[in-house]
Amino acid sequence: AADTSGQDRQSETSIVLGAGSNVIGAFNDSGSFSSPTFNKFTGFSRSTNGGSTWADGGTLPTSANGAAGDPVLARDNTLGKTYFATLMFSGSGLQVFNSTNDGSTWSAPVNAGPGFGSGDFLDKPWMTVDNAADTSGQDRQSETSIVLGAGSNVIGAFNDSGSFSSPTFNKFTGFSR
């Protein structure tokens, strides 16, 4: 839905190419911060013609922890899944939603940062997917396909089935499974 109030600012954008000519964009969206929940500040949009025109996708599915912004997108081209990470309004961690139809619909989120406390500042999340053919992270069910982090923390990883796992890691030095 279009922002029709004074709350019409979008910022901190992320973009990812979907299948064919689909493109998905994510952004902080002040128009999403409204009643009755006041726990959403993230929006998205889609293009089905390579970016020539865009349609506002509205907000992500409602969740108890909200969607506080700083969105980041990544896509697993083998599985055809798009991942959408955003900060939480309440709780501790990062929300990660996924879509199997290039952002037409989104799953309920999983907490991709369990175990972090209120003193941990998980700002500026990032995410990457290994889409290179014949690498250790692609096309193997037991390997990691997505690495997720925020600030200087490597938070966790998703395997090819989309399940979250908390890796063993040390801040600033990486992680191992």
C-alpha positions in Angstrom: 0.0 0.0 0.0 1.2 3.5 -0.8 2.3 5.8 2.1 -0.4 8.5 2.2 0.6 10.2 5.4 3.6 12.3 6.4 5.4 9.0 7.2 6.6 8.4 3.7 10.3 7.9 4.1 12.3 4.9 2.8 16.0 4.4 3.5 18.7 1.8 3.9 17.8 -0.2 0.9 18.7 -3.7 -0.2 18.1 -5.3 -3.6 18.3 -8.8 -5.0 17.7 -10.4 -8.4 15.0 -13.1 -8.4 14.2 -15.6 -11.1 13.7 -14.4 -14.7 13.1 -10.6 -14.7 12.0 -10.5 -11.0 13.7 -8.0 -8.7 13.0 -7.6 -5.0 13.8 -4.5 -2.9 13.7 -4.0 0.8 14.0 -0.8 2.9 13.3 0.9 6.1 9.7 2.2 5.7 8.4 4.9 8.1 4.9 4.3 6.6 4.9 0.8 8.1 5.2 2.2 11.6 1.6 2.6 12.5 -1.2 1.3 14.7 -2.3 -1.1 15.9 1.1 -2.7 16.6 3.8 0.0 16.0 6.4 -2.8 15.7 7.1 -2.6 11.9 9.6 -0.4 10.2 10.4 -2.6 7.2 8.9 -2.6 3.8 9.5 -4.3 0.4 8.7 -3.9 -3.2 8.8 -6.1 -6.3 9.4 -5.7 -10.0 8.5 -8.3 -12.5 10.0 -6.6 -15.5 13.7 -6.1 -14.6 13.1 -2.9 -12.5 11.2 -0.9 -15.1 8.2 -0.6 -12.7 7.8 -1.5 -9.1 4.9 -2.5 -6.8 4.8 -1.8 -3.1 4.7 -5.1 -1.3 3.5 -3.6 2.1 4.9 -5.2 5.2 6.3 -8.5 6.2 4.1 -11.0 8.1 3.3 -9.9 11.7 5.5 -11.5 14.3 5.8 -11.0 18.1 9.2 -9.4 17.8 8.4 -7.0 15.0 10.5 -5.9 12.0 12.6 -2.9 13.0 14.4 -2.2 9.8 18.0 -2.3 8.4 16.8 -5.0 5.9 19.1 -7.2 3.9 18.2 -9.6 1.1 20.0 -12.7 -0.3 18.9 -15.4 -2.7 19.8 -19.1 -3.0 19.5 -19.6 -6.8 19.6 -23.4 -6.5 16.7 -23.6 -4.1 14.9 -20.5 -5.5 14.6 -19.1 -2.0 15.0 -15.4 -1.2 16.0 -14.6 2.4 15.0 -11.3 4.1 16.8 -10.4 7.4 15.7 -7.5 9.6 16.3 -6.2 13.1 13.8 -7.0 15.9 11.8 -4.3 17.8 11.7 -6.5 20.9 13.6 -9.6 22.0 17.2 -10.3 21.0 18.3 -11.6 17.6 17.5 -11.1 14.0 14.3 -12.0 12.1 14.8 -13.9 8.9 11.9 -14.5 6.6 12.1 -16.5 3.3 10.2 -16.6 0.1 10.0 -19.3 -2.6 8.1 -17.0 -5.1 10.4 -14.0 -5.4 8.7 -12.0 -2.6 5.1 -12.5 -3.6 4.7 -14.1 -0.1 7.0 -14.4 2.9 7.2 -17.1 5.6 6.9 -16.5 9.3 10.3 -15.5 10.6 12.9 -17.5 12.5 15.2 -15.9 15.0 18.6 -16.1 13.4 20.4 -14.7 16.4 19.3 -16.8 19.4 21.3 -16.5 22.6 22.2 -12.9 22.2 21.3 -10.6 25.2 19.9 -7.2 25.4 23.4 -5.8 25.7 24.4 -7.1 22.3 24.0 -4.5 19.6 23.0 -6.4 16.4 22.9 -3.4 14.1 23.5 -3.5 10.4 22.8 -7.1 9.6 24.4 -8.7 6.5 23.9 -12.0 4.8 25.5 -13.9 1.9 24.6 -17.0 -0.1 27.2 -19.1 -2.0 25.7 -19.4 -5.5 28.9 -20.5 -7.2 28.6 -23.9 -8.8 30.9 -26.7 -7.5 31.9 -25.1 -4.3 31.8 -26.6 -0.9 28.8 -24.4 0.1 26.6 -25.2 -2.9 24.6 -28.2 -3.9 25.4 -30.2 -0.8 22.7 -30.7 1.9 25.2 -30.8 4.7 27.0 -27.6 3.8 26.2 -24.1 4.8 24.6 -21.9 2.2 24.0 -18.6 4.1 26.1 -16.8 6.6 24.4 -14.1 8.7 26.0 -11.4 10.8 25.5 -8.0 12.3 28.2 -5.5 13.1 31.3 -7.5 13.9 29.4 -10.7 15.0 29.1 -13.8 12.9 25.7 -14.9 14.1 24.9 -18.1 12.5 24.2 -20.1 9.3 21.4 -21.7 7.4 21.9 -25.0 5.7 20.5 -25.8 2.3 17.2 -27.1 3.8 16.7 -23.7 5.3 17.3 -24.8 8.9 19.2 -22.4 11.2 22.2 -23.6 13.1 24.3 -21.7 15.6 27.9 -22.2 14.7 30.8 -22.3 17.1 32.5 -19.0 16.7 34.6 -16.3 18.3 34.0 -12.7 17.6 36.2 -11.2 14.9 37.8 -14.6 14.0 35.1 -16.4 12.1 33.4 -19.7 12.8 33.5 -23.4 12.2 30.9 -26.1 12.2 
